[in-house]
C-alpha cells in the first residue's frame, strides 16, 4: 500500500526563522501519516541511509499497514476500514430512502385518483335525429355529470360523419355520440311496415380513438360510455315496445307487421362503436413507454462511459476544445446507439406506415429517438458535471419519475400539477411515435421543437458548468504548483532558500 511520504528527520531551525518557530519540514512531519514502514514512506536525506531519529520496524512509534487478504470482516486490524465501509453504506442507505420518499410518491400520485377525474374526459353529443330518441338520449347523457363530461354539439358544426371522425382524431373531444338522422322515424316506419331489414344499431353511432391513450380509453372512457349508452338504449327499447304494443291492441295488420320485424321490439334502439384509431399493435407498448425508459438508461450508460474517457484526455485540452468534446462526443454515441435501438422494432413488424410510408416512418422514428436520447442524455451530462459520478445515479431516479409520470395517463386524469408533462421528452417522443404507427393527431413541429429546446438548453448549461469547474480546477492546480515550488526550496537541513 502506497502512502504519502513522511519527513521524519529531526531538522534544526533555520537561521532565517525566528527563534522557536517550526520549519516547513517540521510542519510537514506533523501532517504525515503514521504508517512509515510502507513502500515509499519515510523520506531519507541520502540514498540508502535512514534519517536520524526515524522510527524503525520493531521500535516504538512504528505502525505497519494491515496485510492484504489476511483478515475477516470483523477483525480488529481492519477496524478503521470497516468504519469507512459502514459510513459509506449508511449514508447511501439514508440518501436512497430520502430519494425514494421524495420521488416515488410523485409517480403514485399520478395514478392515484384517475377514476375521480374521469369527468374531465369530454364526449360530444350530436343529435341529428331531433325526435324522441334523440331528445331522450341527449337528456340522459347530459345528466351524467359525475362520470364523463358530455356536452351538446350542434349538428351543423360537423355536417358529415367524416367531419366527426376528423375532430376526434384531432383531439377535439375524447369521443362523440351521434344520434343519427331519422332514428325515431325509421323505427316507427319499420314497425308499421314490418321491415325485416331494420337494424337498430344504426340509430346511434359512437366514435372514439383508442390509440390516443389505450389506458384512458380502455380503463375509463369506454367502460363508462358503454354503460351509459346501454342503460338508455335498453330503457328506450323496453319503453317503446310497451307503448307500441299497447297502442296496436288487437289490430291484426299491425300484429302481422310486428311479427315480420320482431327486432323492432327486441332491439329497437341500439348503437354501434367506431374505433377509428385502434391500438392494434400490442408491441407498441414497448415503444411508447417502456422503450423510452430504456432510451434513458442507454444514454446514461454513455454518460458514465464518456465521463471515464474524458478524464484521460481532458487535462490536456484547452477549455474550448474540452467543451467541444463534451458536446460532440455524446452526439456521436447517441447517433449510433439510437440507430441500432430503432432497428430492434423491425423483426417485430411494427407498422411504421400509418401516417407516412413505412421507410419514412421508420427513419423519422430513428431521428426522434436520437433527439430524445440526446435530450435526456445531455441532462445526465449536466448532472454528472454538478454532482460527480458518485451521486449522478441519484439524479437518474427523479429524471425517470418525472418523465414516466406524465406518459402513463393523459393529464385529464391527473392532478393539475402534472400539466408540466407537455414539456417533457418522454411525453413528446410518445406523441410522435403514436402518430407514426397509429396515425393519431400530428404535432411534429411542436413535439420536435420541445426536444430541440431541451438539447439547446443542456448545451448551454453543460458549457457553463464545465467552464466554471475547469477554471476552479485550474486555480486549484496553480495553488498546488506554487506549494510544490515552495517545498522544493527546502534544503536537507531544513533551511529555506
C-alpha positions, 0 to 999 in steps of 0.5 A: 500500500502506497502512502504519502511520504513522511519527513521524519528527520529531526531538522534544526531551525533555520537561521532565517526563522525566528527563534522557536518557530517550526520549519516547513519540514517540521510542519510537514512531519506533523501532517504525515501519516503514521504508517512509515514502514510502507513502500515509499514512506519515510523520506531519507536525506541520502540514498540508502541511509535512514534519517536520524531519529526515524522510527524503525520496524520493531521500535516504538512509534512504528505502525505497519499497514494491515496485510492484504487478504489476511483478515475477516470482516470483523477483525480488529486490524481492519477496524478503521476500514470497516468504519469507512465501509459502514459510513459509506453504506449508511449514508447511501442507505439514508440518501436512497430512502430520502430519494425514494420518499421524495420521488416515488410518491410523485409517480403514485400520485399520478395514478392515484385518483384517475377514476375521480377525474374521469369527468374531465374526459369530454364526449360530444353529443350530436343529435341529428335525429331531433325526435324522441330518441334523440331528445331522450338520449341527449337528456340522459347523457347530459345528466351524467355529470359525475362520470364523463363530461358530455356536452351538446354539439350542434349538428351543423358544426360537423355536417358529415360523419367524416367531419366527426371522425376528423375532430376526434382524431384531432383531439377535439373531444375524447369521443362523440355520440351521434344520434343519427338522422331519422332514428325515431322515424325509421323505427316507427316506419319499420314497425308499421311496415314490418321491415325485416331489414331494420337494424337498430344499431344504426340509430346511434353511432359512437366514435372514439380513438383508442390509440390516443391513450389505450389506458384512458380509453380502455380503463375509463372512457369506454367502460363508462360510455358503454354503460351509459349508452346501454342503460338508455338504449335498453330503457328506450327499447323496453319503453317503446315496445310497451307503448307500441304494443299497447297502442296496436291492441288487437289490430291484426295488420299491425300484429302481422307487421310486428311479427315480420320485424320482431327486432323492432321490439327486441332491439329497437334502439341500439348503437354501434362503436367506431374505433377509428384509431385502434391500438392494434399493435400490442408491441407498441407498448414497448415503444411508447413507454417502456422503450423510452425508459430504456432510451434513458438508461442507454444514454446514461450508460454513455454518460458514465462511459464518456465521463471515464474517457474524458478524464484521460484526455481532458487535462490536456485540452484547452477549455474550448476544445474540452467543451467541444468534446463534451458536446460532440462526443455524446452526439456521436454515441447517441447517433449510433446507439439510437440507430441500432435501438430503432432497428430492434422494432423491425423483426417485430413488424411494427407498422411504421406506415400509418401516417407516412410510408413505412421507410419514412416512418421508420427513419423519422422514428430513428431521428426522434429517438436520437433527439430524445436520447440526446435530450435526456442524455445531455441532462445526465451530462449536466448532472454528472458535471454538478454532482460527480459520478458518485451521486449522478445515479441519484439524479437518474431516479427523479429524471425517470419519475418525472418523465414516466409520470406524465406518459402513463395517463393523459393529464385529464386524469391527473392532478393539475400539477402534472400539466408540466408533462407537455414539456417533457421528452418522454411525453413528446417522443410518445406523441410522435411515435403514436402518430407514426404507427397509429396515425393519431393527431400530428404535432411534429413541429411542436413535439420536435421543437420541445426536444430541440429546446431541451438539447439547446438548453443542456448545451448551454448549461453543460458549457457553463458548468464545465467552464466554471469547474475547469477554471476552479480546477485550474486555480486549484492546480496553480495553488498546488504548483506554487506549494510544490515550488515552495517545498522544493526550496527546502534544503536537507537541513531544513533551511529555506532558500 
